[in-house]
Amino acid sequence: MFQEYFGEEHRLLRDSVRRFVEREVRPHIEEWEDKGEFPRDLYKKAAQAGFLGLEYPQEYGGTPADKLMVVALIEEFVRQSGSTGLYCGLFSHTISMPHVNHLGTEEQKRRFLVPVLAGEKIASLGVTEPNAGSDVANLATRAVRDGDHYVVNGAKTFITSGCRADFVTTAVRTGGPGAKGISLLVVETSTPGFSVSKKIRKMGWHCSDTAELSFVDCRVPAANLLGKENEGFKGIMVNFQNERLSLAVQAHATAMLALEESIRYAKSREAFGSPLAGFQALRHKLVDMATQVEVAREFNCRVAAKMDAGMDVTREVSMAKIFSCRVCDQAVFDAVQIHGGYGFAREYVVERLYRDSRVLSIGGGTTEVMKEIVGRMII
Ligand SMILES: Cc1cc2nc3c(=O)[nH]c(=O)nc-3n(C[C@H](O)[C@H](O)[C@H](O)COP(=O)(O)OP(=O)(O)OC[C@H]3O[C@@H](n4cnc5c(N)ncnc54)[C@H](O)[C@@H]3O)c2cc1C
């Protein structure tokens, strides 16, 4: 029996995201991209609109929701704003606060989760290091227990929202080598010894800050440890499933927008006395894009629905990320091609989609790492 994934509550959320982006984002996004940041008060506005708390418990300021609500939010936000960079910056708590929500004590949730969901504080996830990206289990940032504190030394890199975060959910080595020696500590960035060593200049995602972080004898209260010592790796991996689905959805939403923009352009632009859409070569390209986008979207929604049903989707999430990112890469390439020279110009959104989408198959686990995961499960 056919069952539609989205219902009335999803439609209402989409309407509200659309209105928010039209009012708060679209008039400013180019300026934020040029400036390399968006205003801090956007977090508060997004919180007041009910977006930051989606999926979190009500008692901490959240709104319980199913995964398909999250899919609807991401899809609409990306399609309306044309900026996965803004999405990832504004919603960096979606990769850094689930650990607090799932592993944290009541006191930690009050201290970290509540102000973040209210848009008053900014949260980042600090896992990647200069010498350990894909190989998470090999991370080297050390946290040594000293009385009521951990003394943290090391570095993190490519940290989204890292330049202005108040809290960094940080993966640290508290034990021996490998996955079993890793813990999660929330580092408050006001702690002496913590510093932002570099703001990283990037190909895309210009309005989202990406930082290199340094920890030098940084004394973090032991009360900031999430869950048990040396058991942080599992928490990191479980949350990766959410991040990977989010990136897959961002990829299909980017591809959807690239398609919509291309159809619009192909119908309005003329060459050789005919609209571009009149040329079979371009029409076929648009049909290929539409087909790929639809398949990617359907699969991503199905994976979200399976997550909602409590199923283990490790294999499917990895496949979704691989497939959607490939679809997106092709779609943005074709969209720029269809726009001709204008596709290379800043005034057209497909130019930004082309640059911004390049990171989707790298962040949150690369395509090659996704293939290793699937390979281990099916071969
Ligand atoms: C804009 C941006 C934002 C980010 N935000 C965050 C964030 O907020 N928090 C955070 O912790 N991290 C973040 N990251 C880091 C991101 O998760 C890593 O870049 C990613 O996991 C890859 O790690 P790496 O860059 O060290 O590449 P490497 O691990 O060095 O990989 C380099 C290449 O080798 C390949 N490779 C590695 N291992 C294998 C293997 N076993 N088999 C086959 N190929 C392999 C990779 O696929 C890749 O092609 C961000 C990155 C970017 C670019």
The ligand as an SDF file (V2000), in Angstrom:
LIG
                    3D

 53 58  0  0  0  0  0  0  0  0999 V2000
   33.7830   22.6700    5.8210 C   0  0  0  0  0  0  0  0  0  0  0  0
   34.0500   21.5320    6.7470 C   0  0  0  0  0  0  0  0  0  0  0  0
   33.3660   21.4740    7.9500 C   0  0  0  0  0  0  0  0  0  0  0  0
   33.6470   20.4420    8.8610 C   0  0  0  0  0  0  0  0  0  0  0  0
   33.0450   20.4560   10.0960 N   0  0  0  0  0  0  0  0  0  0  0  0
   33.4880   19.5900   11.0600 C   0  0  0  0  0  0  0  0  0  0  0  0
   33.0200   19.7120   12.4110 C   0  0  0  0  0  0  0  0  0  0  0  0
   32.1780   20.5570   12.7460 O   0  0  0  0  0  0  0  0  0  0  0  0
   33.5320   18.8770   13.3520 N   0  0  0  0  0  0  0  0  0  0  0  0
   34.4880   17.9210   13.0490 C   0  0  0  0  0  0  0  0  0  0  0  0
   34.9120   17.2100   13.9420 O   0  0  0  0  0  0  0  0  0  0  0  0
   34.9370   17.7770   11.7600 N   0  0  0  0  0  0  0  0  0  0  0  0
   34.4670   18.5800   10.7700 C   0  0  0  0  0  0  0  0  0  0  0  0
   34.9360   18.4720    9.4790 N   0  0  0  0  0  0  0  0  0  0  0  0
   35.9550   17.4470    9.1820 C   0  0  0  0  0  0  0  0  0  0  0  0
   35.4700   16.3120    8.2820 C   0  0  0  0  0  0  0  0  0  0  0  0
   34.6270   15.4480    8.9870 O   0  0  0  0  0  0  0  0  0  0  0  0
   36.7480   15.6310    7.7520 C   0  0  0  0  0  0  0  0  0  0  0  0
   37.3480   16.5230    6.8310 O   0  0  0  0  0  0  0  0  0  0  0  0
   36.4660   14.3130    7.1040 C   0  0  0  0  0  0  0  0  0  0  0  0
   36.0480   13.3640    8.0480 O   0  0  0  0  0  0  0  0  0  0  0  0
   37.7070   13.7600    6.3620 C   0  0  0  0  0  0  0  0  0  0  0  0
   38.8370   13.7780    7.1660 O   0  0  0  0  0  0  0  0  0  0  0  0
   40.1940   14.4400    6.6180 P   0  0  0  0  0  0  0  0  0  0  0  0
   39.8690   15.7780    6.0790 O   0  0  0  0  0  0  0  0  0  0  0  0
   41.2080   14.3690    7.6940 O   0  0  0  0  0  0  0  0  0  0  0  0
   40.6300   13.5420    5.4010 O   0  0  0  0  0  0  0  0  0  0  0  0
   41.5060   12.1900    5.4720 P   0  0  0  0  0  0  0  0  0  0  0  0
   40.9470   11.2930    6.5040 O   0  0  0  0  0  0  0  0  0  0  0  0
   42.9320   12.5580    5.5550 O   0  0  0  0  0  0  0  0  0  0  0  0
   41.2150   11.5930    4.0400 O   0  0  0  0  0  0  0  0  0  0  0  0
   41.8540   12.0490    2.8550 C   0  0  0  0  0  0  0  0  0  0  0  0
   41.3900   11.1760    1.7000 C   0  0  0  0  0  0  0  0  0  0  0  0
   41.7430    9.8070    1.9510 O   0  0  0  0  0  0  0  0  0  0  0  0
   40.5970    9.0010    1.8760 C   0  0  0  0  0  0  0  0  0  0  0  0
   40.6680    7.9150    2.8490 N   0  0  0  0  0  0  0  0  0  0  0  0
   40.9500    8.0040    4.1800 C   0  0  0  0  0  0  0  0  0  0  0  0
   40.8820    6.7940    4.7520 N   0  0  0  0  0  0  0  0  0  0  0  0
   40.5340    5.9200    3.7640 C   0  0  0  0  0  0  0  0  0  0  0  0
   40.2890    4.5180    3.7190 C   0  0  0  0  0  0  0  0  0  0  0  0
   40.3380    3.7550    4.8130 N   0  0  0  0  0  0  0  0  0  0  0  0
   39.9660    3.9700    2.5160 N   0  0  0  0  0  0  0  0  0  0  0  0
   39.8750    4.7280    1.4050 C   0  0  0  0  0  0  0  0  0  0  0  0
   40.0910    6.0580    1.3900 N   0  0  0  0  0  0  0  0  0  0  0  0
   40.4100    6.6520    2.5580 C   0  0  0  0  0  0  0  0  0  0  0  0
   39.4410    9.9280    2.1900 C   0  0  0  0  0  0  0  0  0  0  0  0
   38.2240    9.4170    1.6920 O   0  0  0  0  0  0  0  0  0  0  0  0
   39.8880   11.1980    1.4970 C   0  0  0  0  0  0  0  0  0  0  0  0
   39.5660   11.1020    0.1430 O   0  0  0  0  0  0  0  0  0  0  0  0
   34.6100   19.4400    8.5210 C   0  0  0  0  0  0  0  0  0  0  0  0
   35.2540   19.4810    7.2850 C   0  0  0  0  0  0  0  0  0  0  0  0
   34.9990   20.5090    6.4060 C   0  0  0  0  0  0  0  0  0  0  0  0
   35.7550   20.5510    5.1060 C   0  0  0  0  0  0  0  0  0  0  0  0
  1  2  1  0
  2  3  1  0
  2 52  2  0
  3  4  2  0
  4  5  1  0
  4 50  1  0
  5  6  2  0
  6  7  1  0
  6 13  1  0
  7  8  2  0
  7  9  1  0
  9 10  1  0
 10 11  2  0
 10 12  1  0
 12 13  2  0
 13 14  1  0
 14 15  1  0
 14 50  1  0
 15 16  1  0
 16 17  1  0
 16 18  1  0
 18 19  1  0
 18 20  1  0
 20 21  1  0
 20 22  1  0
 22 23  1  0
 23 24  1  0
 24 25  2  0
 24 26  1  0
 24 27  1  0
 27 28  1  0
 28 29  2  0
 28 30  1  0
 28 31  1  0
 31 32  1  0
 32 33  1  0
 33 34  1  0
 33 48  1  0
 34 35  1  0
 35 36  1  0
 35 46  1  0
 36 37  1  0
 36 45  1  0
 37 38  2  0
 38 39  1  0
 39 40  1  0
 39 45  2  0
 40 41  1  0
 40 42  2  0
 42 43  1  0
 43 44  2  0
 44 45  1  0
 46 47  1  0
 46 48  1  0
 48 49  1  0
 50 51  2  0
 51 52  1  0
 52 53  1  0
M  END
$$$$
